[in-house]
Amino acid sequence: MQLTLEHLTDLESIAIEAALRAGKMIRSKTPGDHEVQHKEGGNSQASRVVTAIDLESQRLILETIEDTLDRYELGLLTEESPDDSSRHQHDHFWCIDPLDGTLAFTKGTPGYSVSISLVSREGQPRIGIIFDPVTSTLYHAVDQKGARKNGDLWKLPPPPVDAPLTLMIDDSFIARANAPAFRRKLAAFTSQCGLHGTEIIAHAGAVLNACGVAEHAPSLYFKLPKSDPGGGSLWDFTATACLFNELGLPASDIHGRPLQLNPAGDTFMNRNGVLFASSPDLATKASAWFK
């Protein structure tokens, strides 16, 4: 089904309702006070943890968007249900992470969010909705309509003079980021870029890490390519890719190529990695640095 701007506006409103509904439920729960279960996933701890809150958030989201599946002929991909391949059988599909940053939630630290996106079969993000229940911040974007933060057009200020490079990283990268060899390489990179040192922020899930890049310029968030499954999945990056597209910021694989957001086979992003940057120039320099 061909979706018009009117259709996208309607679907954006429904997705916002779903994200706020799930986020309100998450906010009512006590972080760090929930039994952690384990599931099949990538090779990182973050990709394998799940709680009853993840499942309840998913239930509330699906209940809210259920009517849209038939009305707009949409497929569905969500983290806590098997991939039924409907994302390849319809022109568009919902891509849902009901609680990104579950590991942060189980630790009782900020950095978790609800993420809902609409993606075309070709892998183009058309709608991106993110709600941070800790700060009650709503980020949302629609293809070619711009990005908004709490309902207002999101305009990014220029980075402060003499700012350090802010590196947003996942828990899985903390040990490597603190290794002396990586620190030396990072120092050389920041010097080459004319930046003044580095600040590392390591507490959030993939979704709020990417949002943090937009809000902490100059900044990077990346996942390096690897051979084994992992590196995040589609639902970790589709909503933020939509936001970045509308903000005019780079969201690419580690080599600067477009993200493949509806690949055949599994949903993992390990093959080519992921790179979010606060400017095109920084993204180009980072891609060269990773070679």
Helices and strands as residue ranges (DSSP letters): H 5-27, E 37-38, E 49-50, H 52-71, E 74-78, G 86-88, E 92-100, H 102-107, E 113-120, E 125-132, E 137-142, E 146-149, E 152-153, E 165-168, G 171-173, H 174-177, H 180-192, E 198-201, H 206-215, E 219-223, H 234-247, E 251-252, E 274-277, H 280-290
